[in-house]
């Protein structure tokens, strides 16, 4: 099968791509742990959401020329970064991401939305790699999630899934998965995949002896808005036309500067700061 970007409309995902020469694959894992070490020093907790607003390294990674080039081929030239997140699975932790579509959780007005999933470590079937259902994006939203309003439930800190699930709420696509086999997207450090906001995806337990860490960046077209936040949202403008609906999140000029910490705290109140609060701020 051909999973190149030319077949994205058919498959709902494309892979594997490689980061530019600006990044050394063998150092990506070290950068992640250095980042979390600094989070504990400066903030006294780990950070999983929007780390690119605190770190110049992860800011540059989100703006990598190869990633942006691939994204533009799919959603066009008018691009914002709406959010980003780490998805770490240490060996033996038993964490999963249950199968789901992003659209019911994010509540955005368009389907012109993609995620670039960047492998900071080796990501294979044994370690719980991202798996997707080819063509599932063409089905629209397959099933509602088990809360009425994802944004409202997130603000309340509600969680309906198991403690091991990195998702907050369940879309319960078990029956769908039984008859639609996922494909495991195995990646080496420094490689990435891209998937559509309606593509069914998830990942299993890390059964390896090594950590499996991904950095997912969510890109939206400039005309995309949030269904609930009528007064506006915040995001980082990447290229092309801007939209006054978005207030500009500020890229860090220095990692963990006071300014970047304040900007990150402000951005965490926006709709793009969406995830499982059990891991968004891991206060260890």
C-alpha positions as CSV (number, residue, x, y, z in Angstrom):
1,X,0.0,0.0,0.0
2,X,1.1,3.6,-0.7
3,X,0.9,5.8,2.3
4,X,2.5,8.8,0.8
5,X,1.1,12.3,1.1
6,X,-0.5,12.1,-2.4
7,X,-2.9,9.5,-1.0
8,X,-3.8,11.4,2.1
9,X,-7.3,12.1,0.9
10,X,-7.8,8.3,0.5
11,X,-6.1,7.1,3.6
12,X,-6.5,9.9,6.1
13,X,-2.9,9.7,7.1
14,X,0.6,9.6,5.5
15,X,4.0,8.4,6.7
16,X,6.9,8.1,7.2
17,X,8.4,11.5,6.8
18,X,11.8,12.6,8.2
19,X,12.6,15.8,10.1
20,X,15.1,18.2,8.5
21,X,18.8,18.1,8.9
22,X,18.4,20.6,11.8
23,X,17.6,17.8,14.2
24,X,19.7,14.9,15.3
25,X,17.4,11.8,15.8
26,X,19.6,10.3,18.5
27,X,19.3,13.4,20.7
28,X,15.5,13.8,20.6
29,X,14.9,11.6,23.7
30,X,17.6,13.5,25.6
31,X,15.9,16.8,24.7
32,X,12.6,15.5,26.1
33,X,14.0,14.5,29.5
34,X,16.1,17.7,29.7
35,X,12.8,19.6,29.1
36,X,11.0,17.8,31.9
37,X,13.9,18.3,34.2
38,X,13.8,22.0,33.6
39,X,10.0,22.0,34.1
40,X,10.6,20.6,37.6
41,X,13.3,23.2,38.3
42,X,11.2,26.2,37.1
43,X,7.6,25.0,37.6
44,X,7.8,22.1,40.0
45,X,5.7,19.9,37.7
46,X,6.0,18.1,34.3
47,X,4.4,19.7,31.3
48,X,2.6,17.7,28.5
49,X,0.6,20.4,26.7
50,X,2.0,23.2,24.5
51,X,5.7,22.6,25.6
52,X,6.7,24.5,22.5
53,X,5.7,27.7,24.3
54,X,8.3,27.1,27.0
55,X,11.1,25.6,25.0
56,X,13.0,27.0,22.0
57,X,13.9,23.5,21.0
58,X,10.3,22.2,20.8
59,X,9.2,25.5,19.2
60,X,11.7,24.9,16.4
61,X,10.6,21.3,16.1
62,X,7.0,22.4,15.7
63,X,8.2,24.7,12.9
64,X,10.5,22.2,11.2
65,X,10.5,22.9,7.5
66,X,9.8,19.3,6.5
67,X,6.8,19.2,8.9
68,X,5.4,22.5,7.7
69,X,5.9,21.6,4.1
70,X,3.9,18.3,4.5
71,X,1.1,20.1,6.5
72,X,0.7,22.8,3.8
73,X,0.2,20.2,1.1
74,X,-2.8,18.9,3.0
75,X,-4.5,22.0,4.6
76,X,-3.2,24.8,2.4
77,X,-0.9,27.8,2.9
78,X,-2.8,29.5,5.7
79,X,-1.7,27.6,8.9
80,X,-1.8,28.0,12.7
81,X,-0.4,25.7,15.4
82,X,-3.5,25.2,17.6
83,X,-1.9,22.9,20.2
84,X,0.8,20.4,20.9
85,X,1.3,17.6,23.4
86,X,3.7,14.9,24.5
87,X,2.6,11.3,24.6
88,X,5.1,9.5,26.8
89,X,4.8,5.8,27.7
90,X,7.5,4.6,30.0
91,X,8.3,0.8,30.0
92,X,6.0,-1.1,32.3
93,X,3.6,1.8,32.9
94,X,0.7,0.2,31.1
95,X,-0.6,3.4,29.6
96,X,-2.8,3.4,26.5
97,X,-4.6,5.8,24.2
98,X,-8.0,4.2,23.4
99,X,-9.1,4.4,19.8
100,X,-10.9,7.6,19.0
101,X,-11.3,10.5,16.5
102,X,-10.0,13.9,17.6
103,X,-12.9,15.8,16.2
104,X,-15.5,15.1,18.9
105,X,-13.0,16.2,21.6
106,X,-11.6,19.3,20.0
107,X,-14.9,20.7,18.7
108,X,-13.5,22.7,15.8
109,X,-15.5,24.2,12.9
110,X,-13.6,22.6,10.0
111,X,-12.0,19.4,9.0
112,X,-9.0,21.3,7.8
113,X,-7.0,20.0,10.8
114,X,-4.1,17.6,11.0
115,X,-1.8,16.2,13.6
116,X,1.9,15.6,13.0
117,X,3.1,12.8,15.3
118,X,6.9,13.1,15.7
119,X,8.8,10.2,17.2
120,X,11.3,11.2,19.8
121,X,12.1,7.6,20.4
122,X,11.7,4.4,18.5
123,X,7.9,3.7,18.1
124,X,6.9,0.2,17.0
125,X,4.2,-2.3,17.8
126,X,6.0,-3.7,20.8
127,X,6.4,-0.2,22.4
128,X,2.8,0.9,21.7
129,X,3.1,2.9,18.5
130,X,0.4,5.0,17.0
131,X,-2.1,2.9,15.0
132,X,-4.7,4.3,12.6
133,X,-7.7,2.9,10.6
134,X,-7.1,3.7,6.9
135,X,-9.9,5.6,5.3
136,X,-11.8,6.1,8.6
137,X,-11.8,9.9,8.2
138,X,-14.3,9.5,5.3
139,X,-17.0,8.4,7.8
140,X,-17.3,11.7,9.6
141,X,-17.8,11.5,13.3
142,X,-18.6,7.8,13.9
143,X,-19.9,8.1,17.4
144,X,-20.4,10.7,20.1
145,X,-18.1,10.7,23.2
146,X,-19.6,10.0,26.6
147,X,-19.8,13.6,27.8
148,X,-22.2,16.2,26.4
149,X,-19.7,19.0,26.0
150,X,-16.0,18.1,25.9
151,X,-14.8,21.6,26.6
152,X,-17.1,22.1,29.6
153,X,-16.2,18.7,31.0
154,X,-12.5,19.4,30.6
155,X,-12.8,22.7,32.5
156,X,-14.4,20.8,35.3
157,X,-11.6,18.3,35.4
158,X,-13.9,15.4,34.6
159,X,-12.5,12.0,33.4
160,X,-14.6,9.0,32.4
161,X,-11.9,6.7,31.1
162,X,-9.6,4.4,33.1
163,X,-6.5,5.8,34.9
164,X,-4.3,4.1,32.4
165,X,-5.9,5.9,29.4
166,X,-4.3,9.1,28.3
167,X,-7.7,10.2,27.0
168,X,-10.2,11.9,29.3
169,X,-13.4,10.6,27.7
170,X,-14.5,7.6,25.8
171,X,-15.8,7.4,22.2
172,X,-16.1,3.6,22.6
173,X,-15.2,2.5,19.1
174,X,-14.6,-1.1,20.1
175,X,-17.2,-2.5,17.7
176,X,-15.8,-0.4,14.9
177,X,-12.3,-1.6,15.5
178,X,-13.5,-5.3,15.5
179,X,-14.4,-4.9,11.8
180,X,-11.9,-2.3,10.7
181,X,-8.3,-3.3,11.4
182,X,-5.9,-0.6,12.5
183,X,-2.5,-0.2,10.9
184,X,0.5,0.3,13.2
185,X,2.7,3.3,12.1
186,X,6.2,2.2,13.1
187,X,8.6,5.2,13.2
188,X,12.3,5.7,14.0
189,X,13.4,8.7,16.1
190,X,13.3,11.7,13.9
191,X,10.5,10.4,11.7
192,X,6.9,11.6,11.8
193,X,3.4,10.7,10.5
194,X,0.4,13.0,9.8
195,X,-3.2,12.1,10.3
196,X,-6.6,13.8,9.7
197,X,-8.8,15.1,12.6
198,X,-11.4,12.4,11.8
199,X,-9.0,9.5,11.4
200,X,-9.6,6.7,14.0
201,X,-6.4,6.2,15.9
202,X,-5.0,5.0,19.3
203,X,-2.1,3.1,20.8
204,X,-1.5,0.2,23.1
205,X,0.7,-0.6,26.1
206,X,4.5,-0.2,25.9
207,X,5.7,-3.8,26.2
208,X,9.3,-2.9,25.4
209,X,12.1,-2.1,27.9
210,X,12.5,1.4,26.5
211,X,10.4,4.5,26.7
212,X,8.1,5.4,23.8
213,X,7.7,9.2,23.5
214,X,5.8,11.1,20.8
215,X,5.4,14.8,20.2
216,X,2.1,15.6,18.5
217,X,1.5,19.0,16.9
218,X,-2.0,20.1,15.9
219,X,-2.1,22.3,12.8
220,X,-5.3,24.1,11.7
221,X,-6.3,26.2,8.7
222,X,-6.6,29.9,9.4
223,X,-10.4,29.8,8.9
224,X,-10.9,27.1,11.6
225,X,-12.5,28.2,14.8
226,X,-13.7,26.6,18.0
227,X,-17.4,25.8,18.3
228,X,-17.7,26.7,22.0
229,X,-15.3,29.6,22.3
230,X,-17.2,32.2,20.3
231,X,-15.2,35.2,21.5
232,X,-11.9,33.8,20.2
233,X,-9.1,31.4,20.9
234,X,-5.3,31.6,20.9
235,X,-2.8,29.9,18.5
236,X,0.5,30.4,16.9
237,X,0.5,31.8,13.3
238,X,2.7,29.8,11.1
239,X,2.2,31.1,7.6
240,X,-0.3,32.6,5.1
241,X,-3.4,34.6,6.1
242,X,-4.2,35.4,9.7
243,X,-7.6,35.3,11.4
244,X,-8.6,37.9,14.0
245,X,-10.4,35.2,15.8
246,X,-7.1,33.9,17.1
247,X,-5.0,36.0,19.5
248,X,-1.3,35.3,18.9
249,X,0.5,32.9,21.2
250,X,4.1,34.0,21.5
251,X,7.0,31.8,20.4
252,X,9.8,31.7,23.1
253,X,13.0,33.6,22.4
254,X,14.5,31.9,25.5
255,X,13.6,28.7,27.1
256,X,11.9,29.0,30.5
257,X,12.2,32.7,30.6
258,X,9.7,34.5,32.8
259,X,8.0,35.8,29.7
260,X,7.7,32.3,28.2
261,X,6.3,30.9,31.4
262,X,3.7,33.7,31.6
263,X,2.7,33.1,28.0
264,X,2.4,29.4,28.5
265,X,0.2,29.9,31.6
266,X,-2.0,32.2,29.5
267,X,-2.2,29.7,26.6
268,X,-3.2,26.9,28.9
269,X,-6.6,28.7,29.4
270,X,-7.3,28.5,25.7
271,X,-9.3,25.7,24.0
272,X,-6.2,24.2,22.4
273,X,-5.0,23.3,25.9
274,X,-7.2,20.2,25.9
275,X,-6.2,16.8,27.3
276,X,-6.3,14.5,30.2
277,X,-5.7,16.6,33.3
278,X,-4.2,13.5,35.0
279,X,-1.1,13.9,32.8
280,X,-1.3,17.5,31.5
281,X,0.3,18.7,34.7
282,X,2.0,15.8,36.3
283,X,2.9,17.2,39.7
284,X,5.6,14.8,40.9
